[in-house]
Amino acid sequence: MKVLFMVTGRGLGGDAAIALNTMKALEKRGVECEVGLDSSASGDLFEKNGYFVHKVSIPQAGGHSATKLSALKGGLKLITATFKAMSAIKKSGADFVVGVLGGGAIVGSLGAKFTGKPAFSLISTPLDSKVCPKFNQCFVFPELDKFRWEKLPKNMTRSFYPLAENTEKGNEKVALQKLKEFPNFDENKKTIVFSSGSSIFKGTVDAINLVAGDTDEYNLVLVGLPLHEEYLDELDDDKIIYAGFIDWINHLFKFADLTVLTDDGVSLEESLLCEKPIIALTKVKWGRYQNMAGVFKGAIIESEVSDVCKSINEAFENYDSLKQRAIFYGKQCNEAADVLVDKMLKELE
């Protein structure tokens, strides 16, 4: 059996990670996987993992931040994108299609529909949640408000994000050795990791600067690549450890005492899997609010950027209870990839 994934984004961030983790889970069950990426995206991540990459067209409307204008512009590109998707599906010889988030989910649905192939959509934005359920079975991720509905339509199923197999195998010793390379790291201090995913948003920079200005009690570690290079100029190199874009994030999460993340995406689940409580910064990414504390109840403290210092104090005051809930949800997240692909394959029977 063979599947073609249609993936939104640059081929490097959270969308790609979700696709890759799902592909690896399917591969364990004997399913051959290929991927379709926008012509502007990098195929390096998938090619390094041994997957063939088809260059297609994946329109983007802005995800959770889509406006009527951006949605219209994305819609106008759908005709060409659908034809390219159909061509890739035929060329790949895929038995079914999986569309991953936003434009990838929509293009995957339409391409599969017109080639007569079964399809599944992994959805988390308002637009893909309106379009994809009209064509095929959909898996709803936590960012979508429908995830919190008591009852979903028959063609929608809840799913936590599929995570990489090695996430729970984070090694504190690996992170410790890496952090020792930074001159301002102090083994005797607690460590707090700040991240907004693969890209660093301004709100995350503002938050870590607020904490650095308020106390020198913690090792403050910032990871990711800045959306704008000038963000790095705002950091106090004496008080903040800037680790950049790293491939040892699971080790770092395992070592850290607390994580300060944005209220979206895979990083939340990775932190929970590493048994770490979370401060979820709201409205950092384009002003949106995801209510992740409503999904992972008792494991996350929501915070405005301006309140981050107070929220960190609250987290350490309630640390044991937060950690127990993180462990509870971490176990569910660890099983998400296997649960997701088993449901797909059962549906195909």
C-alpha positions as CSV (number, residue, x, y, z in Angstrom):
1,M,0.0,0.0,0.0
2,K,1.2,3.5,-0.8
3,V,0.3,7.0,0.4
4,L,1.0,10.5,-0.8
5,F,1.1,13.3,1.7
6,M,0.3,16.9,0.7
7,V,2.0,19.2,3.1
8,T,1.6,22.9,3.8
9,G,4.5,25.2,4.6
10,R,8.2,25.5,4.1
11,G,9.0,21.9,4.5
12,L,10.9,22.5,7.7
13,G,8.5,23.6,10.5
14,G,5.6,22.1,12.4
15,D,3.6,21.1,9.4
16,A,6.5,19.1,8.0
17,A,7.1,17.5,11.4
18,I,3.5,16.4,11.7
19,A,3.6,14.8,8.3
20,L,7.0,13.2,8.9
21,N,5.9,11.7,12.2
22,T,2.7,10.3,10.6
23,M,4.6,8.9,7.7
24,K,7.0,7.1,10.0
25,A,4.1,5.5,11.9
26,L,2.5,4.4,8.6
27,E,5.9,3.1,7.4
28,K,6.1,0.8,10.5
29,R,2.9,-0.8,9.2
30,G,4.3,-1.5,5.8
31,V,2.9,1.6,4.0
32,E,5.2,3.2,1.4
33,C,5.1,7.0,1.7
34,E,5.9,9.9,-0.6
35,V,5.3,13.6,-0.1
36,G,4.1,16.6,-2.1
37,L,5.4,20.0,-1.2
38,D,5.0,23.5,-2.7
39,S,7.6,24.4,-5.3
40,S,9.0,27.0,-3.0
41,A,9.4,24.7,0.0
42,S,12.6,22.8,0.9
43,G,12.5,19.0,0.5
44,D,15.6,18.4,2.5
45,L,13.9,17.1,5.7
46,F,12.0,14.5,3.8
47,E,14.8,13.6,1.4
48,K,17.2,13.1,4.2
49,N,14.7,10.6,5.7
50,G,14.5,8.7,2.4
51,Y,11.2,10.0,1.0
52,F,10.6,11.0,-2.6
53,V,9.4,14.6,-2.9
54,H,6.9,15.8,-5.6
55,K,6.9,19.5,-6.3
56,V,3.4,20.7,-6.5
57,S,1.4,23.9,-5.5
58,I,0.1,24.3,-2.0
59,P,-1.7,27.7,-1.7
60,Q,-1.6,29.3,1.8
61,A,-4.4,31.5,3.1
62,G,-2.8,32.4,6.4
63,G,-4.0,29.5,8.6
64,H,-5.6,30.8,11.8
65,S,-4.8,34.3,10.7
66,A,-6.5,34.1,7.3
67,T,-8.6,37.0,6.2
68,K,-11.3,37.1,3.5
69,L,-8.7,38.6,1.1
70,S,-6.0,36.0,1.8
71,A,-8.6,33.2,1.6
72,L,-9.8,34.6,-1.8
73,K,-6.2,34.8,-3.1
74,G,-5.5,31.2,-1.9
75,G,-8.8,30.0,-3.5
76,L,-7.8,31.5,-6.9
77,K,-4.7,29.3,-6.9
78,L,-6.7,26.2,-6.1
79,I,-7.5,25.2,-9.7
80,T,-3.8,25.0,-10.8
81,A,-2.9,23.4,-7.4
82,T,-5.6,20.8,-7.8
83,F,-4.4,19.8,-11.3
84,K,-0.8,19.5,-10.0
85,A,-2.0,17.4,-7.1
86,M,-3.9,15.1,-9.4
87,S,-0.8,14.7,-11.5
88,A,1.4,13.9,-8.5
89,I,-1.2,11.4,-7.1
90,K,-1.2,9.6,-10.5
91,K,2.6,9.7,-10.8
92,S,3.1,8.3,-7.3
93,G,0.7,5.4,-7.8
94,A,-0.7,6.2,-4.3
95,D,-3.6,4.2,-3.0
96,F,-4.7,7.0,-0.7
97,V,-3.8,10.6,0.1
98,V,-3.2,12.5,3.4
99,G,-3.5,16.3,3.4
100,V,-1.7,18.1,6.2
101,L,-3.1,21.3,7.5
102,G,-4.4,24.4,5.7
103,G,-3.7,24.4,2.0
104,G,-2.1,21.0,2.0
105,A,-5.3,19.5,3.5
106,I,-7.5,21.2,1.0
107,V,-5.4,20.4,-2.0
108,G,-5.1,16.8,-0.8
109,S,-8.9,16.5,-0.5
110,L,-9.6,17.9,-4.0
111,G,-6.8,16.0,-5.7
112,A,-7.9,12.8,-4.2
113,K,-11.6,13.5,-5.0
114,F,-10.9,14.0,-8.7
115,T,-8.5,11.0,-9.0
116,G,-11.0,8.7,-7.2
117,K,-8.6,8.0,-4.3
118,P,-9.6,7.8,-0.6
119,A,-8.2,10.6,1.5
120,F,-7.7,11.8,5.0
121,S,-7.2,15.4,6.2
122,L,-5.3,16.5,9.2
123,I,-7.0,19.9,10.0
124,S,-6.5,22.7,12.5
125,T,-7.5,25.9,10.8
126,P,-11.0,27.5,10.2
127,L,-10.7,27.2,6.4
128,D,-9.6,23.5,6.2
129,S,-12.2,22.6,8.7
130,K,-14.9,24.1,6.5
131,V,-13.7,22.5,3.2
132,C,-12.2,19.1,3.9
133,P,-15.1,17.5,5.8
134,K,-17.2,17.8,2.6
135,F,-14.9,15.4,0.9
136,N,-13.4,12.9,3.3
137,Q,-12.6,11.8,6.9
138,C,-10.8,14.5,8.9
139,F,-8.7,14.3,12.1
140,V,-9.1,17.5,14.2
141,F,-6.0,18.8,16.0
142,P,-6.2,20.7,19.4
143,E,-5.8,24.2,17.9
144,L,-9.2,23.9,16.2
145,D,-12.1,24.9,18.4
146,K,-14.0,21.9,17.3
147,F,-11.5,19.7,19.3
148,R,-13.3,20.9,22.4
149,W,-16.8,20.1,21.2
150,E,-18.6,17.4,23.2
151,K,-19.8,15.7,20.0
152,L,-18.2,15.9,16.5
153,P,-19.7,15.1,13.2
154,K,-19.2,11.5,11.9
155,N,-16.5,12.5,9.5
156,M,-14.4,14.2,12.2
157,T,-12.2,12.6,14.8
158,R,-10.1,14.2,17.5
159,S,-6.3,13.5,17.4
160,F,-3.4,14.9,19.4
161,Y,-0.4,15.8,17.2
162,P,1.7,12.7,16.1
163,L,5.1,13.0,17.7
164,A,8.5,11.6,16.7
165,E,9.4,8.3,18.3
166,N,12.4,9.6,20.1
167,T,10.7,12.5,21.8
168,E,10.2,10.7,25.1
169,K,13.8,9.5,25.0
170,G,15.1,12.9,25.9
171,N,18.4,12.6,27.8
172,E,19.1,15.3,30.4
173,K,22.8,14.6,30.2
174,V,23.0,15.4,26.5
175,A,21.3,18.8,27.2
176,L,23.6,19.5,30.2
177,Q,26.7,19.0,28.1
178,K,25.3,21.2,25.3
179,L,24.4,24.0,27.8
180,K,27.8,23.8,29.4
181,E,29.2,25.2,26.1
182,F,27.5,28.5,27.0
183,P,29.6,30.7,29.4
184,N,26.5,32.1,31.2
185,F,25.0,28.7,32.0
186,D,24.9,27.9,35.7
187,E,24.3,24.3,36.8
188,N,23.0,25.4,40.2
189,K,20.1,27.4,38.7
190,K,16.7,26.1,37.4
191,T,16.4,26.2,33.6
192,I,13.5,27.7,31.7
193,V,13.2,27.1,27.9
194,F,11.5,29.8,25.7
195,S,10.3,28.8,22.2
196,S,7.6,29.7,19.7
197,G,8.5,26.8,17.4
198,S,11.0,26.8,14.6
199,S,10.6,30.6,14.3
200,I,11.1,33.1,17.1
201,F,8.2,35.6,17.3
202,K,8.5,39.1,18.8
203,G,6.3,38.2,21.8
204,T,8.7,35.4,22.8
205,V,11.6,37.8,22.7
206,D,9.7,40.3,24.8
207,A,8.8,37.6,27.3
208,I,12.3,36.3,27.9
209,N,13.6,39.9,28.2
210,L,11.0,40.7,30.9
211,V,12.1,37.7,32.9
212,A,15.8,38.5,32.4
213,G,15.2,42.0,33.6
214,D,13.2,40.8,36.6
215,T,15.5,38.1,38.0
216,D,18.8,36.3,37.6
217,E,17.4,33.2,39.4
218,Y,17.1,31.0,36.2
219,N,19.0,29.9,33.2
220,L,16.9,31.4,30.4
221,V,17.3,29.5,27.1
222,L,15.8,30.7,23.8
223,V,15.6,28.4,20.8
224,G,14.6,28.9,17.2
225,L,15.4,31.2,14.3
226,P,14.1,34.8,14.5
227,L,11.5,36.0,12.1
228,H,13.6,39.1,11.8
229,E,17.3,39.2,12.6
230,E,17.0,42.4,14.6
231,Y,15.2,40.4,17.3
232,L,18.5,38.9,18.4
233,D,19.9,42.4,18.9
234,E,17.4,42.9,21.8
235,L,18.7,39.9,23.8
236,D,21.0,40.4,26.8
237,D,23.8,38.0,26.0
238,D,24.9,38.0,29.7
239,K,21.5,36.8,30.9
240,I,20.0,34.9,28.0
241,I,21.3,31.7,26.3
242,Y,20.4,31.8,22.6
243,A,20.7,28.2,21.4
244,G,19.5,28.9,17.9
245,F,17.7,26.2,15.8
246,I,18.6,22.9,17.5
247,D,18.0,19.2,16.8
248,W,18.2,18.3,20.6
249,I,15.0,19.9,21.7
250,N,13.7,16.7,23.3
251,H,16.9,16.5,25.4
252,L,16.5,20.2,26.4
253,F,12.8,19.8,27.3
254,K,13.7,16.8,29.5
255,F,16.4,18.8,31.2
256,A,14.5,22.0,31.7
257,D,12.4,22.7,34.8
258,L,9.7,24.7,32.9
259,T,8.9,25.7,29.3
260,V,7.5,29.0,28.1
261,L,5.8,28.3,24.7
262,T,3.2,29.8,22.4
263,D,-0.3,28.4,22.7
264,D,-0.1,26.2,19.6
265,G,1.7,23.5,17.8
266,V,3.7,20.4,18.4
267,S,6.1,21.9,20.9
268,L,3.4,21.9,23.6
269,E,3.0,18.2,23.3
270,E,6.7,17.6,23.1
271,S,7.1,19.4,26.4
272,L,4.3,17.4,28.0
273,L,5.8,14.2,26.8
274,C,9.0,15.2,28.6
275,E,6.9,15.7,31.7
276,K,7.3,19.5,31.9
277,P,4.7,22.0,32.9
278,I,4.1,24.9,30.4
279,I,3.5,28.6,30.4
280,A,1.5,29.2,27.2
281,L,1.9,32.7,25.9
282,T,-1.3,33.9,24.3
283,K,-1.7,36.2,21.2
284,V,2.0,36.0,20.3
285,K,1.4,34.6,16.8
286,W,-0.6,37.1,14.9
287,G,-2.7,37.9,17.9
288,R,-4.5,34.6,17.9
289,Y,-5.8,32.7,21.0
290,Q,-6.0,28.9,21.0
291,N,-7.1,28.0,24.5
292,M,-4.6,25.2,24.9
293,A,-5.1,25.3,28.7
294,G,-8.7,24.2,27.9
295,V,-7.3,21.1,26.1
296,F,-4.5,20.2,28.5
297,K,-6.3,21.0,31.7
298,G,-4.1,21.4,34.7
299,A,-0.8,21.1,32.8
300,I,-0.7,24.6,31.3
301,I,-0.9,28.1,32.7
302,E,-2.0,30.7,30.1
303,S,-0.3,34.0,30.3
304,E,-0.2,37.3,28.5
305,V,3.4,38.3,27.6
306,S,3.3,41.2,30.1
307,D,2.3,38.7,32.9
308,V,5.0,36.1,32.2
309,C,7.0,36.7,35.4
310,K,3.9,36.3,37.6
311,S,2.9,33.2,35.7
312,I,6.4,31.6,36.2
313,N,6.1,32.2,39.9
314,E,2.7,30.6,39.9
315,A,4.0,27.6,38.0
316,F,6.8,26.9,40.5
317,E,4.4,27.4,43.4
318,N,2.1,24.7,41.9
319,Y,4.8,22.7,40.3
320,D,4.0,19.2,41.5
321,S,0.3,19.3,40.4
322,L,1.2,20.8,37.1
323,K,3.8,18.1,36.5
324,Q,1.4,15.3,37.3
325,R,-1.0,16.6,34.7
326,A,1.8,17.0,32.2
327,I,2.7,13.3,32.7
328,F,-1.0,12.3,32.3
329,Y,-1.3,14.1,28.9
330,G,2.2,13.2,27.8
331,K,1.2,9.5,27.8
332,Q,-1.7,10.3,25.5
333,C,0.4,12.4,23.2
334,N,3.0,9.6,23.0
335,E,0.4,7.2,21.6
336,A,-1.1,9.8,19.2
337,A,0.8,8.8,16.0
338,D,-0.1,5.1,16.4
339,V,-3.7,5.8,17.2
340,L,-4.0,8.1,14.3
341,V,-2.6,5.8,11.6
342,D,-4.5,2.8,12.9
343,K,-7.7,4.7,12.5
344,M,-6.7,5.6,9.0
345,L,-5.9,2.0,8.0
346,K,-9.1,0.6,9.6
347,E,-11.1,3.1,7.7
348,L,-9.5,1.9,4.4
349,E,-10.4,-1.7,5.1
